[in-house]
Amino acid sequence: MMSVIGRAQPRVDGPLKVSGKALYASDHRFPGMVYAVPVCSTIANGEIQGIDTSAASLMPGVHAIFHRENIGTLFRATVNHEFGADMVHLDETRAPLEDDVIRYYGQYVALAVADTFERAMAAADAVKVTYRSLQPNVDGQLAPETNRKTESERGDPAKAFGEAEVRVDQTYDLPPETHNPIELHASVALWDGTTFTLYETSQGVVNHRNVLAQMLGVSKENVRVITKFMGSGFGGKLWPWTQSALAAAAARQLDKPVKLVVSRRMMFQNVGHRPRVQQRIRLSATRDGRLTSLRQDWVNHTSILDDYKENCGEATPQMYSVPNLRITSALARRNVGSPSPMRGPGAVPGLWATESAMDELALKLGIDPVELRLINEPELDEGLKIPFSSRHLKECLTTGASRFGWAERDPRVGSMKRDGLTLGWGMAGCSWQAARFPCAAAVELRDDGTARVSCATQDIGTGTYTIVAQLAGETLGLPIDKVEAVLGDTQLPAGPLSGGSAATAAVVPAVLEAAGKAIDALLALATTAPGSKFAGRKAADLEYTSGRVHPKGEPATSGIAFETFLRLGNLGAVSGLGSSEGCGAFGTTKPKFSSHSFGAHFVEVTWQPEIARLRVSRVVTVIDAGRILNPLAGRNQIEGAVVMGIGMSLFEETSYDQRTGAPINSNLADYIVAANADVPALEVHFVEYPDTKLNALGARGIGEIGLAGVAAAIANAVYHATGVRVRELPITIEDLLT
């Protein structure tokens, strides 16, 4: 049988999605279901003085108006950052409706429940809330309000910077960005008197179950969370948000199924965002281009109650060789909802700044930007002082330069022309941590000649269904259409979050071990099943190949189909359970290897000053992410990330009203994302060096690395075309005209 690993495999869940049979969270309907709509605060700082529900309660079809006095007890969850089946994490730690204090615009203050969505909307609008309002602080200038924390340090960077021949000292800003998956956050909650069943938009059903069990005050065995399909999350659906607890509490109070769908406007207020980040980067180097110091000092805004840190120094300590380094972080509290991870948290905003600064340094040195990075390639992770498990950034840089035609670049600003347009060529390196979460998976061989692989991870649109089917099919020697993949349900073996680009690396060892154990169980059955040709023989004398059992040393074609033994033994299936722990896991305190993926982006922009038109016209991306299990899905992931990078660079910014604290552009008409017309043909290449330190197949996750570095590459190309160095995203025409 031809291997299914490493082949371009269409999504196994594709037919369900294109036929409309795939059920997303808000698609679920149940008899007697009612609809919930939150009432959102119209101030960002202050307190509730009164809530008048009298008119709303009397409206047709209204079942209840819940508020702090009648919602019932909702607890705060005790955070446990240990990844695995017992993890408990959320970004907004305050339980919904916990007190009368308003800390951000749109904070839920009540919940209207009615027999139709329209009636619930009308009732929510009829609830009258009076406030004592205070001036909110949504200032974009981020003077840190908490003590700075040193994240990484080596050598004496201040001394080295002061003595340096060439220096760069600049500040780079990133505005707040809002996750805007097409599928809105949604919760459908059922309560049967003892157990909650929650249909959720969750990137981590196991953690979601653990959090909601604590908030609802029940055992986690009495909470089931299901996420079968998701219309993307981009990190915003990693952790539970308060609408989930509200829906569940309302279901318990009313003894009815409750559906709550967050509106697009609420997506800008209540379910996280990438925070505003300001970074000061100081680089120094010798005249021949060797880095002598690097300092990165960042501050990000966070909410009034929660300490969300955007880890901008995630990639910095190991990216380049530099003997003197210091990285610090700080927080600035603002009247905004809690920030949350957004695709590539930490490294993406961090590399926006450091890779922009590297370009500025190359310009001062008169050294090609690619050559500068090659000069400073490290031999080991200088932050952790351990070897890399696999590092092929050099190959990404040289391969990308070759495929892009970088050797033809004229470094003079505005010197390159084509068809009357000014060209700008820029590039940037990129990196993302490579790790895996704890994971369990089960594999069954069934009496109809098919297999089933199951895990309580979830497919967030990235192709996890297909990957686990490929893994099981490869090990069992079965075609993909003979393998059923079952995910997204906490009743299955505990699976990982779909975040951190770590899910694939986690499921690989778990599925491989489970399939191996299922084969072991089958071989044992083949020696004991009544009427078996191999009855009385030792299992160690048998082999399993391509769905058939045969004596060792004999061809598989002489063997017997596995389902025969199940029928002889009167068994519906034999199964195996596998897990992944140990090397490469998140949270390892003393890793033996530094594991990361790497890459390089090469970007061409066109600039037409007569009409002030800037376009991204070409992108070549080369990625080192270990072995690529499914090249089709892999390219899709990188292409999607680059598109997000174009949006990040040129369009995306969440703006807050200084008077009210409200997000001003809280819709997809005013919050601009990249559309087809903004995206050129994208060229993606992988340099495949399996990283077997992480798992047996050498695969690393690729969901986030494709976004890291894109903004810097575009800004560097814009400078090459226009001579304008933009250090605050998004790049606007106004920037270029000045």
C-alpha positions in Angstrom: 0.0 0.0 0.0 1.3 3.5 -0.8 2.1 5.7 2.2 -0.5 8.3 3.0 1.9 10.3 5.1 3.5 13.2 3.2 1.0 13.0 0.4 -1.4 15.8 -0.5 -4.6 14.6 1.1 -8.0 16.4 0.6 -9.9 17.0 3.8 -11.8 14.0 4.9 -14.4 16.4 6.4 -14.7 18.4 3.2 -17.8 16.6 1.9 -19.7 17.3 5.1 -18.8 21.0 5.0 -19.6 21.6 1.4 -22.9 19.7 1.6 -24.0 21.6 4.7 -24.1 18.4 6.9 -21.4 19.6 9.2 -23.0 21.0 12.3 -21.3 24.0 14.0 -22.2 25.0 17.6 -25.0 27.4 16.7 -26.5 24.9 14.2 -27.7 22.6 17.0 -31.5 22.7 17.8 -33.4 20.9 20.5 -37.1 20.6 21.5 -38.1 23.5 23.7 -34.9 25.5 23.0 -34.9 29.1 24.0 -32.6 32.0 23.0 -30.5 34.2 25.1 -29.2 37.7 24.3 -26.8 39.5 26.7 -27.4 43.1 27.8 -24.1 44.9 27.3 -22.9 47.9 29.3 -22.9 51.3 27.5 -20.0 52.6 29.6 -16.5 51.4 30.1 -15.8 52.5 33.6 -18.1 52.9 36.5 -20.8 50.9 38.3 -24.4 49.8 37.9 -26.8 51.8 40.0 -30.0 50.0 38.9 -31.5 47.6 36.5 -35.2 47.9 35.5 -36.4 44.7 33.9 -40.2 45.3 34.4 -41.0 46.2 30.8 -38.8 43.5 29.3 -40.2 40.8 31.6 -43.7 41.4 30.3 -42.9 41.2 26.6 -44.3 38.3 24.6 -42.3 35.1 24.7 -39.9 36.2 27.4 -38.9 33.5 29.9 -36.6 35.4 32.1 -34.3 38.4 32.5 -31.3 37.3 34.4 -29.0 39.6 36.4 -26.7 39.4 39.3 -29.5 38.9 41.8 -31.2 35.9 40.1 -28.7 34.1 37.9 -27.7 31.8 40.6 -24.2 31.2 41.9 -21.4 31.3 39.4 -17.9 30.8 40.7 -14.5 31.9 39.6 -12.3 29.1 38.2 -9.0 28.3 40.0 -6.5 28.6 37.3 -4.2 25.6 36.7 -1.7 26.1 33.9 -0.6 22.5 33.7 -1.3 21.4 30.2 -3.3 18.2 30.0 -6.5 16.7 31.2 -6.6 18.8 34.4 -5.7 22.1 32.8 -7.9 25.1 33.9 -7.3 28.3 32.1 -9.3 31.4 31.0 -8.4 35.0 30.2 -11.3 36.8 31.8 -11.2 35.4 35.3 -14.2 37.4 36.7 -17.3 35.3 36.7 -20.1 36.9 34.6 -22.5 39.2 36.6 -20.3 38.8 39.6 -20.5 42.4 40.8 -21.8 45.8 39.8 -18.5 47.3 38.7 -18.1 48.0 35.0 -14.5 47.7 33.7 -14.9 47.7 30.0 -17.5 48.7 27.3 -19.9 46.0 26.5 -19.4 44.0 29.7 -22.4 41.8 30.2 -24.8 43.2 32.8 -27.9 41.0 32.2 -29.3 38.3 30.0 -32.6 38.2 28.2 -34.1 34.8 27.4 -37.1 34.3 25.1 -38.7 31.7 22.9 -37.3 33.3 19.7 -34.0 35.1 19.0 -35.9 38.2 17.8 -38.0 38.4 21.0 -34.8 37.9 23.1 -33.2 40.8 21.2 -36.2 43.0 21.8 -36.2 42.1 25.5 -32.5 42.9 25.9 -33.1 46.3 24.3 -35.9 46.9 26.7 -33.8 46.4 29.8 -33.0 49.8 31.4 -29.7 50.1 33.2 -28.6 53.2 35.0 -24.9 53.8 35.8 -22.5 56.0 37.7 -20.0 56.6 34.9 -16.3 57.5 35.2 -13.9 58.6 32.5 -12.5 55.4 30.8 -8.8 55.0 30.0 -8.3 53.5 26.6 -5.2 55.7 25.9 -2.9 54.2 23.2 0.2 55.6 24.8 1.4 52.8 27.0 3.5 54.0 29.9 3.9 50.8 32.0 1.8 50.8 35.1 3.4 47.7 36.7 7.0 46.9 37.4 9.0 45.8 34.5 10.0 42.1 34.4 13.2 40.8 32.9 12.3 37.9 30.6 15.8 37.0 29.4 19.3 38.3 30.0 22.9 37.6 29.1 26.1 39.6 29.1 26.1 43.4 29.5 23.9 44.8 26.7 24.0 48.4 27.9 27.8 48.5 27.9 28.0 46.8 24.5 25.5 49.2 23.0 27.4 52.2 24.4 30.6 51.0 22.8 29.2 49.8 19.5 30.3 51.0 16.1 26.8 50.9 14.6 23.5 51.2 16.5 19.8 51.2 15.9 17.4 52.5 18.6 13.7 52.6 17.5 10.2 52.0 18.8 7.7 49.9 16.9 4.0 50.0 17.6 1.2 47.5 17.0 -2.4 48.5 17.5 -5.1 46.3 19.0 -6.3 43.6 16.5 -9.6 41.7 16.8 -10.1 38.1 15.9 -12.7 37.9 13.2 -13.4 34.3 12.4 -16.5 34.0 10.2 -18.1 31.7 12.8 -19.2 33.8 15.8 -18.7 32.5 19.4 -21.7 30.5 20.4 -22.9 28.2 23.2 -25.8 25.8 23.2 -26.4 24.5 26.8 -28.5 21.6 28.0 -29.2 20.6 31.6 -30.8 17.2 32.5 -30.9 17.7 36.2 -27.5 16.3 36.9 -25.3 16.9 33.8 -24.6 19.8 31.4 -24.0 19.2 27.7 -22.5 22.2 26.0 -22.1 22.6 22.3 -19.3 25.1 22.0 -17.0 27.1 19.7 -13.9 25.9 21.6 -10.3 25.3 20.6 -9.9 23.2 23.7 -12.9 21.1 24.8 -11.2 19.4 27.7 -10.0 22.7 29.3 -13.5 24.2 28.5 -15.1 21.4 30.5 -12.8 21.9 33.4 -13.4 25.6 33.6 -17.2 25.4 33.3 -17.4 22.6 35.9 -15.7 25.0 38.4 -17.8 28.0 37.4 -21.0 26.0 37.6 -20.0 24.3 40.9 -20.3 20.7 39.6 -18.0 17.8 39.1 -16.2 17.8 35.7 -17.8 14.3 35.1 -21.1 16.2 35.0 -20.0 18.5 32.1 -19.7 17.3 28.5 -18.4 19.7 25.9 -18.7 19.1 22.2 -17.1 21.0 19.3 -17.3 18.9 16.1 -16.7 21.7 13.6 -15.4 25.2 13.9 -15.4 28.2 11.5 -11.9 29.2 12.7 -10.8 30.7 16.0 -7.3 32.2 15.5 -6.7 31.9 19.2 -9.8 33.7 20.3 -11.6 30.4 21.0 -8.8 28.9 23.0 -10.4 29.6 26.4 -14.0 29.8 27.6 -15.6 33.2 27.6 -18.4 34.4 29.9 -21.3 33.7 27.5 -20.7 30.0 28.0 -21.3 30.1 31.7 -24.3 32.4 31.2 -25.9 30.0 28.8 -25.3 27.0 31.1 -26.6 28.9 34.1 -29.8 29.9 32.3 -30.4 26.3 31.1 -30.1 25.2 34.7 -32.5 27.9 35.9 -35.1 27.3 33.2 -34.6 23.6 32.7 -34.6 24.2 29.0 -31.9 24.1 26.2 -30.5 27.6 25.8 -28.7 29.0 22.7 -26.5 32.1 23.0 -24.7 33.5 20.0 -22.3 36.4 20.4 -23.0 39.2 17.9 -20.2 40.5 15.6 -20.2 43.7 17.7 -19.7 41.7 20.9 -16.7 40.0 19.2 -14.9 43.3 19.6 -15.7 43.6 23.3 -16.3 40.4 25.1 -14.1 37.6 23.6 -10.5 38.8 23.5 -8.2 40.6 21.1 -4.5 41.0 20.4 -3.5 43.9 22.7 -1.8 47.1 21.7 2.0 46.6 21.9 4.8 49.1 22.0 8.4 47.8 21.7 11.7 49.6 21.9 14.4 47.7 20.1 18.1 48.6 20.5 20.6 46.7 18.3 24.3 47.2 17.9 26.9 45.5 15.7 30.4 45.7 14.4 31.2 47.1 11.0 31.3 43.6 9.6 27.8 42.9 10.7 28.2 40.8 13.9 25.6 41.7 16.5 27.1 42.9 19.8 23.9 43.6 21.7 20.1 43.4 21.5 17.6 44.9 23.9 13.8 44.5 23.5 11.6 46.3 26.0 7.9 46.0 25.4 4.7 47.0 27.1 1.2 45.7 26.2 -2.1 46.8 27.4 -4.2 44.5 29.5 -7.6 44.7 31.2 -8.3 46.2 34.6 -8.4 42.8 36.4 -6.4 40.4 34.3 -2.6 40.2 33.7 -2.4 39.3 30.1 1.2 39.3 28.8 1.9 39.3 25.1 5.2 37.4 25.1 7.0 39.4 22.5 10.3 38.0 23.5 9.4 34.4 22.7 11.7 34.1 19.6 14.2 36.7 20.4 16.7 34.9 22.7 17.4 32.2 20.2 16.8 33.9 16.8 20.3 35.2 16.2 23.7 34.9 17.8 24.3 37.9 20.1 26.5 37.8 23.3 24.7 40.6 25.1 20.9 40.6 25.4 18.1 41.8 27.7 14.4 41.5 27.2 11.8 43.1 29.5 8.0 43.2 29.6 5.5 45.5 31.2 1.7 45.9 31.4 -0.5 48.9 31.1 -4.0 48.6 32.4 -6.9 49.9 30.3 -10.7 49.8 30.3 -10.9 47.1 27.7 -11.9 43.4 27.8 -9.2 41.0 28.5 -6.8 40.4 25.7 -6.2 36.9 24.5 -3.9 34.9 22.3 -4.2 35.8 18.6 -2.5 33.7 15.9 1.2 33.6 16.8 0.9 35.4 20.2 4.1 36.9 21.3 6.4 35.9 18.4 4.3 37.6 15.7 4.3 41.1 17.3 7.9 40.5 18.6 9.3 39.6 15.2 7.5 42.6 13.6 9.8 44.8 15.7 13.0 42.8 15.7 13.0 41.9 12.0 12.2 45.6 11.2 15.1 46.7 13.3 17.4 44.1 11.6 16.5 45.7 8.3 17.4 49.1 9.6 20.7 47.8 10.9 21.5 46.2 7.5 20.9 49.5 5.9 23.2 51.3 8.3 25.9 48.7 7.7 25.5 48.6 4.0 25.1 44.8 4.2 22.4 42.8 2.4 19.6 41.9 4.8 19.8 38.2 4.0 23.6 38.2 4.5 23.2 40.0 7.9 21.0 37.2 9.1 23.4 34.5 7.8 26.3 36.2 9.5 24.6 36.0 12.9 23.3 32.4 12.7 23.8 30.8 16.1 25.3 27.3 16.8 23.0 26.7 19.7 20.1 28.4 21.6 22.1 31.0 23.4 19.2 31.8 25.7 18.9 28.3 27.1 22.4 27.2 26.3 21.2 23.9 24.7 21.3 22.6 21.2 18.5 22.9 18.7 16.5 19.8 18.0 16.6 20.9 14.4 17.3 24.3 12.9 17.4 25.1 9.2 16.9 28.8 9.0 19.9 29.1 6.7 18.3 26.8 4.1 15.1 28.9 4.3 17.0 32.1 3.7 19.1 30.8 0.8 16.2 28.9 -0.8 13.9 31.8 -0.5 16.4 34.2 -1.9 17.0 31.9 -4.9 13.3 31.4 -5.7 12.5 35.1 -5.3 15.4 36.2 -7.4 16.9 38.3 -4.5 20.3 38.5 -6.2 18.7 41.0 -8.7 17.7 43.4 -6.0 19.1 46.9 -6.3 19.3 48.2 -2.7 18.9 51.9 -3.6 15.5 53.2 -2.5 13.0 53.5 -5.4 15.5 52.3 -8.0 13.6 49.2 -9.2 10.8 49.7 -11.8 8.4 47.6 -13.7 5.6 48.6 -16.0 5.7 52.2 -14.7 5.5 51.0 -11.0 8.2 51.4 -8.4 9.1 48.0 -6.8 10.1 47.4 -3.2 11.7 44.1 -2.2 11.9 43.2 1.5 12.4 40.1 3.6 12.3 38.9 7.1 13.1 35.8 9.1 10.5 34.0 11.3 10.4 31.5 14.1 7.8 29.7 16.2 8.2 27.4 19.2 7.8 23.7 18.5 6.3 21.7 21.3 3.5 19.3 22.1 0.7 19.0 24.6 -0.1 15.8 26.5 -2.6 13.8 24.5 -4.4 10.5 24.6 -6.0 8.7 21.6 -7.9 5.5 20.9 -7.8 3.3 17.8 -10.2 0.5 17.0 -10.1 -2.2 14.3 -13.7 -3.1 13.6 -15.4 -6.2 12.2 -16.5 -4.5 9.0 -12.9 -4.0 7.9 -12.7 -0.3 9.0 -11.0 1.5 11.7 -11.9 4.3 14.1 -9.5 6.8 15.7 -10.8 9.1 18.4 -9.4 11.9 20.6 -10.9 14.8 22.5 -9.0 17.3 20.6 -10.9 19.3 18.0 -10.5 20.4 14.4 -10.7 24.1 14.2 -10.6 24.2 10.4 -6.9 23.3 10.1 -7.3 19.7 9.0 -6.9 17.7 12.2 -9.6 15.2 11.2 -7.5 14.4 8.1 -4.2 14.2 10.0 -5.4 11.7 12.6 -7.0 9.7 9.8 -3.7 9.7 7.9 -1.8 8.6 11.0 -4.1 5.7 11.7 -4.4 4.7 8.1 -0.6 4.7 7.7 0.0 2.6 10.8 -2.9 0.2 10.1 -2.2 0.0 6.3 -5.7 1.1 5.4 -6.9 3.7 2.9 -8.2 6.9 4.3 -11.8 6.1 3.3 -11.6 3.1 5.7 -10.7 5.2 8.7 -13.3 7.1 10.7 -11.9 10.1 12.7 -13.9 11.1 15.7 -12.9 14.3 17.6 -14.3 17.2 19.6 -16.1 15.5 22.5 -14.9 15.3 26.1 -16.2 11.8 26.4 -13.3 10.7 24.2 -9.7 10.2 25.4 -8.4 13.5 26.7 -6.9 15.5 23.8 -4.9 18.7 23.5 -5.8 22.3 22.8 -5.7 23.4 19.2 -3.3 26.2 19.8 0.4 27.0 19.9 0.9 24.9 16.7 1.2 22.0 19.1 -1.8 19.8 18.4 -0.3 17.9 15.5 2.9 17.1 17.3 0.8 15.9 20.2 -1.5 13.5 18.3 1.3 11.9 16.3 2.8 9.7 19.2 -0.6 9.1 20.8 -2.3 7.8 17.6 0.8 5.8 16.6 0.9 4.1 20.0 -2.8 3.5 20.0 -2.7 1.9 16.6 0.2 -0.3 17.6 -1.7 -1.5 20.6 -4.8 -2.2 18.6 -2.6 -4.4 16.3 -1.1 -6.2 19.3 -4.6 -6.9 20.5 -5.6 -8.2 17.1 -2.5 -10.5 16.9 -3.4 -11.9 20.3 -6.9 -12.6 19.1 -5.6 -14.3 16.0 -4.0 -16.9 18.2 -7.1 -17.6 20.4 -10.2 -17.0 18.2 -12.1 -20.3 17.6 -11.5 -21.6 14.1 -8.5 -19.3 13.5 -5.8 -20.6 11.2 -3.3 -19.3 13.7 -4.9 -20.8 16.9 -2.3 -22.1 19.3 0.6 -20.1 17.8 2.4 -17.3 19.6 1.4 -13.7 18.7 5.1 -12.9 18.4 5.3 -15.2 15.4 2.7 -13.2 13.5 2.8 -9.9 11.7 0.2 -7.4 10.6 0.6 -5.7 7.2 -1.8 -3.7 5.2 -4.9 -4.9 7.1 -3.8 -8.6 7.0 -2.4 -11.0 9.6 0.4 -13.4 8.4 3.3 -15.4 9.8 6.5 -13.4 10.0 8.7 -13.8 7.0 5.8 -14.6 4.7 4.2 -12.0 2.3 1.2 -10.1 3.4 -0.8 -11.4 0.4 -0.7 -14.8 2.1 -2.3 -13.4 5.2 -5.9 -13.2 6.4 -7.9 -9.9 6.6 -8.1 -8.7 10.2 -11.9 -8.5 10.3 -12.0 -12.3 9.9 -10.5 -12.8 13.4 -13.0 -10.4 14.9 -15.9 -12.3 13.4 -14.4 -15.6 14.6 -14.0 -14.2 18.1 -17.5 -12.7 18.0 -16.0 -9.3 18.7 -17.1 -6.0 17.2 -13.7 -4.4 17.6 -10.3 -4.6 19.3 -8.7 -1.4 20.5 -5.6 0.3 21.8 -5.1 3.5 23.8 -2.0 5.6 23.3 -0.6 8.8 24.8 2.1 11.4 24.3 4.1 12.8 27.2 7.7 13.6 27.9 10.2 15.2 25.6 9.0 18.3 23.9 6.0 18.9 26.1 5.0 22.5 26.9 6.1 23.5 30.4 9.2 21.3 30.5 11.5 23.1 33.0 14.8 21.6 31.8 14.5 20.7 28.1 17.4 18.9 26.5 16.8 20.5 23.2 15.5 23.9 21.9 12.7 23.1 19.5 11.4 25.7 17.0 10.2 26.0 13.4 11.9 28.6 11.2 11.3 30.3 7.9 11.8 33.3 5.7 9.4 35.6 3.8 10.4 37.5 0.7 7.9 40.2 -0.4 7.5 42.5 -3.4 5.3 45.6 -3.2 4.4 48.0 -6.0 4.1 51.7 -5.4 2.4 54.1 -7.7 2.9 57.6 -6.1 0.8 59.4 -8.7 -2.3 57.8 -7.3 -0.9 56.8 -3.9 -1.5 53.1 -4.6 0.4 50.4 -2.7 0.0 46.7 -3.4 1.6 43.5 -2.2 2.4 41.9 -5.6 4.4 38.8 -4.8 5.3 36.7 -1.7 7.7 33.8 -1.5 7.7 31.9 1.8 10.0 29.1 2.8 9.3 27.1 6.0 11.3 24.7 8.1 8.7 22.8 10.1 10.0 19.3 10.2 8.2 16.6 8.2 5.1 17.8 6.5 2.4 15.2 7.0 -0.1 16.7 4.5 1.5 19.2 2.0 -1.9 20.3 0.8 -3.1 21.3 4.2 0.4 22.6 5.1 0.4 25.0 2.2 -3.2 26.1 3.0 -2.0 26.9 6.6 0.9 29.1 5.4 -1.1 30.8 2.7 -3.8 31.7 5.2 -1.2 33.0 7.6 0.4 35.2 5.0 -3.0 36.6 4.1 -3.5 37.5 7.8 0.0 39.1 7.7 -1.1 41.3 4.8 -4.1 42.4 6.8 -2.0 43.0 9.9 0.4 45.1 7.8 -2.0 47.2 5.8 -5.4 47.2 7.3 -6.2 45.8 10.7 -6.6 48.1 13.8 -9.3 48.2 16.5 -10.0 51.8 17.5 -11.5 52.9 20.8 -13.6 55.9 21.5 -11.7 58.0 24.1 -15.0 59.3 25.5 -16.9 56.1 26.0 -14.3 53.3 25.6 -16.3 51.7 22.9 -14.6 49.9 20.0 -15.5 52.3 17.1 -15.1 50.0 14.1 -16.8 46.9 15.6 -18.0 45.4 12.3 -16.6 43.9 9.2 -17.4 47.0 7.1 -15.1 49.3 9.2 -12.6 46.8 10.6 -10.8 46.0 7.4 -9.3 42.6 6.7 -7.4 41.5 3.6 -9.7 40.5 0.7 -9.0 38.5 -2.5 -8.1 41.8 -4.3 -5.4 42.5 -1.8 -3.7 39.1 -2.0 -1.3 38.1 -4.8 -0.4 34.6 -5.8 1.5 33.1 -2.9 4.4 30.8 -3.3 5.1 28.4 -0.4 8.0 26.0 -0.1 9.0 23.6 2.7 12.5 22.4 3.4 11.8 19.1 5.0 14.1 18.0 7.8 12.2 15.7 10.1 12.6 16.7 13.8 12.5 13.3 15.4 13.4 14.8 18.8 9.8 15.9 19.0 8.0 12.8 17.7 8.7 9.7 15.7 7.6 11.2 12.4 9.5 14.4 12.9 6.5 16.7 12.4 6.1 20.1 13.9 3.0 22.4 13.9 2.7 25.1 11.2 -0.4 27.1 12.1 1.3 30.2 13.4 4.8 30.5 11.9 3.4 31.6 8.5 2.2 34.8 10.1 5.4 35.6 12.0 7.7 38.0 10.2 5.2 38.9 7.4 4.5 42.4 8.7 8.2 43.2 8.9 8.9 41.9 5.4 6.2 44.1 4.0 7.3 47.2 5.9 10.9 46.5 4.8 9.7 46.3 1.2 7.7 49.5 1.6 10.8 51.3 2.7 12.8 50.0 -0.3 10.1 51.3 -2.6 9.3 54.6 -1.0 12.1 55.6 1.4 9.5 55.9 4.2 10.3 53.7 7.3 6.9 52.9 8.9 7.2 51.8 12.5 3.6 51.8 13.5 1.1 49.4 11.9 -1.0 49.4 9.9 0.9 51.1 7.1 -1.4 53.8 5.7 -1.2 55.9 2.6 -0.9 58.9 4.9 2.4 57.5 6.2 3.7 57.2 2.7 2.6 60.7 1.5 4.5 62.4 4.4 
